[in-house]
Amino acid sequence: MGAKFAVEVCTPVQVLCGAVGVFLLGLVVWSGLTGVQTSTANFAPTFVYVIFWLSLVPLSVVFGDLFRAFNPWRAIGRFVSWVARTAARGPLPAPLAYPERMGHWPAAAGIFAFAALELVSSNGDKPETVAVAALVYSAATFVAMALYGVEEWCDRGEAFSVYFNLFSRISPFARRGSQLGLRRPLSGLAQLPPMPGTVALLAVMIGSITFDGASEAPVWTNVSPDIAKFFGELGLSPERALEAAFMIGLLLGVSLVFVLYELGVAGARSMGGPISANRLANAFIHSLVPIALAYAAAHYLTLLLFQGQAISYLASNPLGEEGTDLFGTATSAIDYGVIGATATWYWQVAFVVLGHVSALALSHDRALVVYATPELPEAAQSRLAVRSQYWMLVVMVLFTTLALLLLSQANS
C-alpha cells in the first residue's frame, strides 16, 4: 500500500460509526413509512438520493472508504454474528464460499436497480417507496450475508459497499485491517482486483448518469413519447408505458458505455500480442473509475449544492408534520446563490477534463505492465503498449465528447 503512517482505529469508534449508520437507516424507513408522502417535505427521499447517494462520493474520494465504517447492513450483520457466537459459546459454522463467477455481478445488479428506482419508477421519489425499497434491499443483503459471510459480501456483492469503495481508491487515505494510512492518490485503483462483473458495474455507473443527463435533452425527449406510445399500444397504462420507455433509455445508456469500452479493448487487442480480450478488459477497467467520478461530479454538482441544503430543515422535521422543529432549523431555506451558472459550467468542464486525464494516465501505466511479458521481445512490449493506448485514447475522447455534449444540452 505504500503507507507513510498508520493509525489504529479503535473498536469503540467502529461501533459508534456503525450505530450512526443503523440509526440513519431506521430514520429513513420510519420517516418514509409514517411521514407525509411528499418527497420534498419528507426526510427519506432527500437523504437517500442526495446526502447518501451524492455526498458520499466526494467524501469517499477525499477521506477514503467512509461508507464501510457507517454501513448499517455491515454493522447489523457483525452484531448479529457476535450475538450468535456468544450464544453458541464458540465459532459458528463457516459460511459458503463466495462463487468466483459471481464477482461484482450482484453489486452491478444492485446499482442498476437503484438507478431504475430513481430514474425509471414514476413513484421512485415517494417516501413510502424509498422506505419499502430500503427494507427489501436490507432483507436481501442479510440473506446474502448469512450465506457468504458479512465481510465477504460487503467486499464483493453488497452494491453500495462496492460502489463507494471504487471511489475511495482514488483517495490518499487507505485502510489495512483496522489501521489507516497514506498512499499516493489514484494508486488504490491500480490494486483493484479483476473479477467478473466489474466491467458491467462501471458501465452501469457511467451509463446511468449518461441517461440521467440525456433524459432532459432533446435527444431523448423527442423520441421517448414514441417509445411510450409503442408500449401503450401493447396494453400498458400510460404510467407503465412511460416507465418502460425510460427503462429502455437506461439500458441504452448502460449499453452505450459497455460498447464503447469493449470497442477500445477490441482495438487494443487488434494491435497484436498474446494478451486476450478478456484479460485486457479486466486490466484497464480501473481507468473508468475517474470517468465515473467526473460524470457524477459534473452532472450532480448543483443538485448536491442546492438540494443538499434541504437536510437542515428536514432533520428538524423528518416526517414533514406541521409544527415540528427539533433543532430550530425547520424554517431554513435553500440558498440558490451559492454558485452561479458560469461558475457551474467551468467547474463541470474541469471535472470532466481532470477525470479523463486521470483515466488516460492510469490506462498508460497499466499498458506498460500488461505488455511487459516474457513472451514478447522488449522492443515489442513498448510498441504494443503504446499502440494499445491509441484505442484507449479514442474511447476516452468519445467519453469526454459525450459528457460535454450532455452538459451543453443541460445548460442550454
KETOR-784590 format. One record per residue (C-alpha): residue number from 1; x, y, z. Coordinates in steps of 0.02 Angstrom, whole numbers, plus 50000, padded with zeros to 5 digits. Layout:
<recs>
+-----+-------+-------+-------+
| pos |  east | north |    up |
+-----+-------+-------+-------+
| NUM |     X |     Y |     Z |
...
+-----+-------+-------+-------+
</recs>
This chain:
<recs>
+-----+-------+-------+-------+
| pos |  east | north |    up |
+-----+-------+-------+-------+
|   1 | 50000 | 50000 | 50000 |
|   2 | 50149 | 50115 | 50024 |
|   3 | 50076 | 50192 | 50182 |
|   4 | 50180 | 50329 | 50261 |
|   5 | 50094 | 50312 | 50429 |
|   6 | 49966 | 50203 | 50514 |
|   7 | 49834 | 50247 | 50643 |
|   8 | 49740 | 50114 | 50736 |
|   9 | 49551 | 50133 | 50729 |
|  10 | 49486 | 50076 | 50898 |
|  11 | 49334 | 49964 | 50916 |
|  12 | 49225 | 50095 | 51006 |
|  13 | 49244 | 50212 | 50856 |
|  14 | 49193 | 50074 | 50736 |
|  15 | 49043 | 50031 | 50845 |
|  16 | 48991 | 50214 | 50855 |
|  17 | 49003 | 50237 | 50666 |
|  18 | 48902 | 50079 | 50636 |
|  19 | 48770 | 50137 | 50761 |
|  20 | 48754 | 50303 | 50669 |
|  21 | 48728 | 50210 | 50506 |
|  22 | 48594 | 50097 | 50583 |
|  23 | 48506 | 50248 | 50657 |
|  24 | 48501 | 50337 | 50489 |
|  25 | 48435 | 50182 | 50402 |
|  26 | 48300 | 50168 | 50534 |
|  27 | 48258 | 50352 | 50514 |
|  28 | 48239 | 50331 | 50326 |
|  29 | 48119 | 50185 | 50348 |
|  30 | 48022 | 50268 | 50489 |
|  31 | 48002 | 50436 | 50403 |
|  32 | 47963 | 50354 | 50236 |
|  33 | 47825 | 50245 | 50306 |
|  34 | 47746 | 50362 | 50433 |
|  35 | 47783 | 50537 | 50370 |
|  36 | 47694 | 50644 | 50241 |
|  37 | 47704 | 50570 | 50067 |
|  38 | 47779 | 50725 | 49987 |
|  39 | 47956 | 50698 | 49926 |
|  40 | 48018 | 50873 | 49964 |
|  41 | 47945 | 50876 | 50141 |
|  42 | 47998 | 50702 | 50196 |
|  43 | 48172 | 50657 | 50259 |
|  44 | 48187 | 50491 | 50166 |
|  45 | 48199 | 50541 | 49980 |
|  46 | 48320 | 50686 | 50005 |
|  47 | 48432 | 50588 | 50122 |
|  48 | 48441 | 50435 | 50008 |
|  49 | 48455 | 50520 | 49838 |
|  50 | 48560 | 50671 | 49889 |
|  51 | 48650 | 50652 | 50055 |
|  52 | 48684 | 50465 | 50042 |
|  53 | 48700 | 50439 | 49854 |
|  54 | 48786 | 50601 | 49805 |
|  55 | 48882 | 50672 | 49953 |
|  56 | 48967 | 50508 | 49996 |
|  57 | 49054 | 50509 | 49826 |
|  58 | 49165 | 50663 | 49858 |
|  59 | 49186 | 50613 | 50040 |
|  60 | 49249 | 50442 | 49985 |
|  61 | 49369 | 50521 | 49861 |
|  62 | 49442 | 50637 | 49993 |
|  63 | 49438 | 50532 | 50152 |
|  64 | 49434 | 50352 | 50090 |
|  65 | 49307 | 50215 | 50119 |
|  66 | 49196 | 50304 | 50246 |
|  67 | 49043 | 50204 | 50200 |
|  68 | 49122 | 50044 | 50262 |
|  69 | 49128 | 50118 | 50437 |
|  70 | 48949 | 50182 | 50432 |
|  71 | 48873 | 50040 | 50329 |
|  72 | 48715 | 49994 | 50426 |
|  73 | 48698 | 49821 | 50348 |
|  74 | 48878 | 49778 | 50392 |
|  75 | 48853 | 49843 | 50569 |
|  76 | 48695 | 49740 | 50594 |
|  77 | 48773 | 49586 | 50515 |
|  78 | 48927 | 49598 | 50627 |
|  79 | 48819 | 49624 | 50781 |
|  80 | 48708 | 49475 | 50741 |
|  81 | 48864 | 49368 | 50711 |
|  82 | 48936 | 49423 | 50879 |
|  83 | 48773 | 49381 | 50968 |
|  84 | 48764 | 49211 | 50883 |
|  85 | 48945 | 49169 | 50928 |
|  86 | 48914 | 49222 | 51108 |
|  87 | 48757 | 49116 | 51120 |
|  88 | 48844 | 48967 | 51041 |
|  89 | 48997 | 48993 | 51152 |
|  90 | 49110 | 48954 | 51007 |
|  91 | 49140 | 48982 | 50821 |
|  92 | 48993 | 48972 | 50702 |
|  93 | 48989 | 48857 | 50550 |
|  94 | 49090 | 48928 | 50407 |
|  95 | 48987 | 49019 | 50275 |
|  96 | 48978 | 48959 | 50096 |
|  97 | 49125 | 49001 | 49984 |
|  98 | 49083 | 49152 | 49877 |
|  99 | 49072 | 49091 | 49696 |
| 100 | 49210 | 49168 | 49594 |
| 101 | 49097 | 49180 | 49441 |
| 102 | 48980 | 49296 | 49537 |
| 103 | 49116 | 49426 | 49562 |
| 104 | 49040 | 49600 | 49559 |
| 105 | 48883 | 49547 | 49467 |
| 106 | 48771 | 49565 | 49622 |
| 107 | 48840 | 49740 | 49651 |
| 108 | 48809 | 49785 | 49468 |
| 109 | 48630 | 49722 | 49482 |
| 110 | 48604 | 49819 | 49643 |
| 111 | 48666 | 49984 | 49572 |
| 112 | 48561 | 49958 | 49416 |
| 113 | 48407 | 49926 | 49523 |
| 114 | 48443 | 50085 | 49623 |
| 115 | 48463 | 50185 | 49462 |
| 116 | 48300 | 50114 | 49396 |
| 117 | 48211 | 50162 | 49557 |
| 118 | 48274 | 50340 | 49541 |
| 119 | 48266 | 50367 | 49353 |
| 120 | 48131 | 50247 | 49290 |
| 121 | 48000 | 50221 | 49425 |
| 122 | 47863 | 50353 | 49424 |
| 123 | 47849 | 50335 | 49613 |
| 124 | 48035 | 50321 | 49646 |
| 125 | 48041 | 50480 | 49748 |
| 126 | 47886 | 50439 | 49851 |
| 127 | 47941 | 50421 | 50034 |
| 128 | 47847 | 50258 | 50058 |
| 129 | 47929 | 50184 | 49902 |
| 130 | 48102 | 50233 | 49965 |
| 131 | 48067 | 50154 | 50135 |
| 132 | 47999 | 49992 | 50060 |
| 133 | 48148 | 49982 | 49942 |
| 134 | 48266 | 50003 | 50092 |
| 135 | 48178 | 49861 | 50183 |
| 136 | 48180 | 49745 | 50032 |
| 137 | 48364 | 49781 | 50000 |
| 138 | 48404 | 49754 | 50184 |
| 139 | 48317 | 49585 | 50185 |
| 140 | 48410 | 49528 | 50028 |
| 141 | 48576 | 49589 | 50099 |
| 142 | 48553 | 49497 | 50264 |
| 143 | 48513 | 49335 | 50174 |
| 144 | 48670 | 49353 | 50068 |
| 145 | 48774 | 49392 | 50222 |
| 146 | 48706 | 49237 | 50308 |
| 147 | 48757 | 49132 | 50158 |
| 148 | 48928 | 49203 | 50115 |
| 149 | 48983 | 49299 | 50270 |
| 150 | 48969 | 49482 | 50315 |
| 151 | 49140 | 49542 | 50258 |
| 152 | 49145 | 49436 | 50101 |
| 153 | 48976 | 49501 | 50043 |
| 154 | 49022 | 49682 | 50082 |
| 155 | 49185 | 49665 | 49985 |
| 156 | 49108 | 49589 | 49829 |
| 157 | 48920 | 49585 | 49822 |
| 158 | 48843 | 49725 | 49926 |
| 159 | 48806 | 49859 | 49797 |
| 160 | 48842 | 50017 | 49896 |
| 161 | 48997 | 49948 | 49982 |
| 162 | 49074 | 49904 | 49814 |
| 163 | 49014 | 50067 | 49734 |
| 164 | 49088 | 50185 | 49863 |
| 165 | 49244 | 50079 | 49882 |
| 166 | 49284 | 50107 | 49699 |
| 167 | 49285 | 50296 | 49726 |
| 168 | 49381 | 50279 | 49889 |
| 169 | 49526 | 50201 | 49792 |
| 170 | 49561 | 50374 | 49722 |
| 171 | 49587 | 50440 | 49898 |
| 172 | 49760 | 50465 | 49978 |
| 173 | 49691 | 50379 | 50133 |
| 174 | 49684 | 50190 | 50141 |
| 175 | 49637 | 50055 | 50264 |
| 176 | 49735 | 49899 | 50304 |
| 177 | 49638 | 49794 | 50428 |
| 178 | 49598 | 49912 | 50573 |
| 179 | 49735 | 50035 | 50525 |
| 180 | 49729 | 50193 | 50420 |
| 181 | 49875 | 50253 | 50315 |
| 182 | 49928 | 50367 | 50172 |
| 183 | 49959 | 50319 | 49991 |
| 184 | 49980 | 50407 | 49825 |
| 185 | 49815 | 50471 | 49752 |
| 186 | 49744 | 50353 | 49620 |
| 187 | 49864 | 50214 | 49671 |
| 188 | 49724 | 50116 | 49753 |
| 189 | 49639 | 50097 | 49584 |
| 190 | 49790 | 50004 | 49516 |
| 191 | 49762 | 49873 | 49652 |
| 192 | 49580 | 49843 | 49603 |
| 193 | 49564 | 49653 | 49590 |
| 194 | 49490 | 49600 | 49422 |
| 195 | 49336 | 49492 | 49436 |
| 196 | 49179 | 49451 | 49336 |
| 197 | 49051 | 49590 | 49332 |
| 198 | 49169 | 49737 | 49362 |
| 199 | 49154 | 49797 | 49183 |
| 200 | 48964 | 49786 | 49195 |
| 201 | 48967 | 49881 | 49360 |
| 202 | 49067 | 50026 | 49286 |
| 203 | 48954 | 50026 | 49134 |
| 204 | 48803 | 50043 | 49248 |
| 205 | 48886 | 50181 | 49349 |
| 206 | 48929 | 50286 | 49196 |
| 207 | 48782 | 50235 | 49088 |
| 208 | 48650 | 50279 | 49217 |
| 209 | 48723 | 50455 | 49236 |
| 210 | 48731 | 50468 | 49046 |
| 211 | 48547 | 50428 | 49032 |
| 212 | 48503 | 50544 | 49176 |
| 213 | 48590 | 50685 | 49084 |
| 214 | 48510 | 50641 | 48918 |
| 215 | 48335 | 50615 | 48986 |
| 216 | 48301 | 50803 | 48988 |
| 217 | 48388 | 50839 | 48823 |
| 218 | 48306 | 50838 | 48650 |
| 219 | 48400 | 50680 | 48605 |
| 220 | 48282 | 50589 | 48724 |
| 221 | 48128 | 50699 | 48742 |
| 222 | 48099 | 50691 | 48553 |
| 223 | 48094 | 50501 | 48549 |
| 224 | 48029 | 50447 | 48719 |
| 225 | 47845 | 50487 | 48680 |
| 226 | 47852 | 50372 | 48529 |
| 227 | 47930 | 50232 | 48632 |
| 228 | 47798 | 50255 | 48767 |
| 229 | 47663 | 50254 | 48634 |
| 230 | 47729 | 50087 | 48571 |
| 231 | 47715 | 50010 | 48743 |
| 232 | 47544 | 50089 | 48765 |
| 233 | 47484 | 50001 | 48608 |
| 234 | 47540 | 49838 | 48687 |
| 235 | 47414 | 49866 | 48826 |
| 236 | 47515 | 49955 | 48960 |
| 237 | 47441 | 50100 | 49054 |
| 238 | 47514 | 50273 | 49013 |
| 239 | 47614 | 50272 | 49176 |
| 240 | 47685 | 50098 | 49147 |
| 241 | 47717 | 50134 | 48963 |
| 242 | 47821 | 50286 | 49010 |
| 243 | 47917 | 50182 | 49138 |
| 244 | 47951 | 50051 | 49006 |
| 245 | 48015 | 50186 | 48888 |
| 246 | 48132 | 50254 | 49022 |
| 247 | 48193 | 50078 | 49060 |
| 248 | 48239 | 50062 | 48876 |
| 249 | 48332 | 50227 | 48889 |
| 250 | 48426 | 50171 | 49044 |
| 251 | 48475 | 50007 | 48961 |
| 252 | 48533 | 50102 | 48807 |
| 253 | 48640 | 50217 | 48914 |
| 254 | 48724 | 50070 | 49001 |
| 255 | 48744 | 49976 | 48837 |
| 256 | 48824 | 50127 | 48753 |
| 257 | 48959 | 50138 | 48888 |
| 258 | 48988 | 49950 | 48881 |
| 259 | 49005 | 49951 | 48692 |
| 260 | 49125 | 50099 | 48693 |
| 261 | 49237 | 50014 | 48819 |
| 262 | 49232 | 49848 | 48728 |
| 263 | 49274 | 49942 | 48567 |
| 264 | 49431 | 50008 | 48649 |
| 265 | 49476 | 49835 | 48712 |
| 266 | 49447 | 49756 | 48541 |
| 267 | 49554 | 49890 | 48461 |
| 268 | 49695 | 49862 | 48585 |
| 269 | 49683 | 49675 | 48554 |
| 270 | 49694 | 49704 | 48366 |
| 271 | 49867 | 49779 | 48391 |
| 272 | 49932 | 49603 | 48422 |
| 273 | 50018 | 49518 | 48566 |
| 274 | 49973 | 49367 | 48673 |
| 275 | 49850 | 49461 | 48787 |
| 276 | 49670 | 49400 | 48774 |
| 277 | 49524 | 49520 | 48756 |
| 278 | 49453 | 49466 | 48924 |
| 279 | 49617 | 49500 | 49012 |
| 280 | 49631 | 49670 | 48929 |
| 281 | 49453 | 49715 | 48981 |
| 282 | 49492 | 49672 | 49162 |
| 283 | 49663 | 49754 | 49156 |
| 284 | 49602 | 49926 | 49105 |
| 285 | 49433 | 49933 | 49193 |
| 286 | 49503 | 50032 | 49341 |
| 287 | 49536 | 50176 | 49221 |
| 288 | 49347 | 50203 | 49205 |
| 289 | 49328 | 50248 | 49389 |
| 290 | 49393 | 50428 | 49367 |
| 291 | 49273 | 50445 | 49220 |
| 292 | 49129 | 50387 | 49330 |
| 293 | 49183 | 50516 | 49458 |
| 294 | 49194 | 50652 | 49325 |
| 295 | 49019 | 50612 | 49261 |
| 296 | 48946 | 50610 | 49437 |
| 297 | 49032 | 50772 | 49489 |
| 298 | 48987 | 50864 | 49329 |
| 299 | 48805 | 50810 | 49319 |
| 300 | 48758 | 50818 | 49504 |
| 301 | 48859 | 50968 | 49565 |
| 302 | 48715 | 51090 | 49575 |
| 303 | 48592 | 50960 | 49640 |
| 304 | 48709 | 50921 | 49785 |
| 305 | 48747 | 51104 | 49823 |
| 306 | 48565 | 51159 | 49816 |
| 307 | 48459 | 51011 | 49870 |
| 308 | 48589 | 50956 | 49997 |
| 309 | 48544 | 51111 | 50098 |
| 310 | 48369 | 51041 | 50122 |
| 311 | 48435 | 50918 | 50250 |
| 312 | 48447 | 51061 | 50376 |
| 313 | 48258 | 51083 | 50387 |
| 314 | 48217 | 50900 | 50352 |
| 315 | 48324 | 50847 | 50501 |
| 316 | 48218 | 50959 | 50613 |
| 317 | 48056 | 50891 | 50539 |
| 318 | 48092 | 50719 | 50463 |
| 319 | 47909 | 50670 | 50450 |
| 320 | 47856 | 50835 | 50373 |
| 321 | 47724 | 50864 | 50508 |
| 322 | 47666 | 51042 | 50536 |
| 323 | 47737 | 51122 | 50694 |
| 324 | 47886 | 51004 | 50719 |
| 325 | 48055 | 51090 | 50739 |
| 326 | 48178 | 50979 | 50832 |
| 327 | 48336 | 51082 | 50804 |
| 328 | 48265 | 51253 | 50764 |
| 329 | 48305 | 51240 | 50578 |
| 330 | 48134 | 51188 | 50509 |
| 331 | 48106 | 51359 | 50433 |
| 332 | 48275 | 51372 | 50346 |
| 333 | 48276 | 51388 | 50157 |
| 334 | 48388 | 51338 | 50012 |
| 335 | 48509 | 51471 | 49952 |
| 336 | 48515 | 51455 | 49764 |
| 337 | 48650 | 51587 | 49753 |
| 338 | 48792 | 51479 | 49821 |
| 339 | 48854 | 51453 | 49643 |
| 340 | 48813 | 51540 | 49480 |
| 341 | 48781 | 51467 | 49308 |
| 342 | 48950 | 51522 | 49239 |
| 343 | 49049 | 51451 | 49385 |
| 344 | 48948 | 51291 | 49372 |
| 345 | 48995 | 51270 | 49189 |
| 346 | 49180 | 51298 | 49223 |
| 347 | 49180 | 51175 | 49367 |
| 348 | 49088 | 51045 | 49265 |
| 349 | 49211 | 51057 | 49120 |
| 350 | 49356 | 51050 | 49243 |
| 351 | 49287 | 50891 | 49321 |
| 352 | 49267 | 50808 | 49151 |
| 353 | 49440 | 50854 | 49089 |
| 354 | 49528 | 50807 | 49252 |
| 355 | 49436 | 50641 | 49261 |
| 356 | 49481 | 50592 | 49085 |
| 357 | 49663 | 50644 | 49103 |
| 358 | 49674 | 50536 | 49259 |
| 359 | 49595 | 50391 | 49164 |
| 360 | 49723 | 50406 | 49024 |
| 361 | 49866 | 50409 | 49148 |
| 362 | 49802 | 50252 | 49233 |
| 363 | 49774 | 50166 | 49067 |
| 364 | 49950 | 50208 | 49006 |
| 365 | 50033 | 50144 | 49165 |
| 366 | 49934 | 49983 | 49157 |
| 367 | 49980 | 49956 | 48973 |
| 368 | 50165 | 49960 | 49019 |
| 369 | 50133 | 49823 | 49147 |
| 370 | 50015 | 49715 | 49043 |
| 371 | 50129 | 49706 | 48891 |
| 372 | 50287 | 49679 | 48994 |
| 373 | 50278 | 49492 | 48965 |
| 374 | 50423 | 49373 | 48933 |
| 375 | 50328 | 49307 | 48782 |
| 376 | 50371 | 49467 | 48688 |
| 377 | 50538 | 49547 | 48645 |
| 378 | 50573 | 49706 | 48743 |
| 379 | 50551 | 49818 | 48590 |
| 380 | 50384 | 49737 | 48550 |
| 381 | 50324 | 49763 | 48729 |
| 382 | 50347 | 49950 | 48718 |
| 383 | 50275 | 49960 | 48543 |
| 384 | 50117 | 49864 | 48586 |
| 385 | 50092 | 49961 | 48748 |
| 386 | 50095 | 50125 | 48651 |
| 387 | 49984 | 50062 | 48510 |
| 388 | 49854 | 49993 | 48630 |
| 389 | 49836 | 50168 | 48701 |
| 390 | 49786 | 50239 | 48533 |
| 391 | 49622 | 50146 | 48550 |
| 392 | 49601 | 50190 | 48733 |
| 393 | 49631 | 50372 | 48687 |
| 394 | 49491 | 50361 | 48560 |
| 395 | 49375 | 50289 | 48692 |
| 396 | 49421 | 50424 | 48817 |
| 397 | 49392 | 50560 | 48687 |
| 398 | 49221 | 50486 | 48649 |
| 399 | 49178 | 50484 | 48835 |
| 400 | 49237 | 50664 | 48852 |
| 401 | 49138 | 50719 | 48700 |
| 402 | 48982 | 50632 | 48765 |
| 403 | 49000 | 50712 | 48936 |
| 404 | 49025 | 50887 | 48865 |
| 405 | 48880 | 50863 | 48744 |
| 406 | 48763 | 50815 | 48886 |
| 407 | 48822 | 50961 | 48990 |
| 408 | 48793 | 51083 | 48847 |
| 409 | 48618 | 51012 | 48822 |
| 410 | 48579 | 51029 | 49007 |
| 411 | 48642 | 51208 | 49014 |
| 412 | 48562 | 51266 | 48851 |
+-----+-------+-------+-------+
</recs>
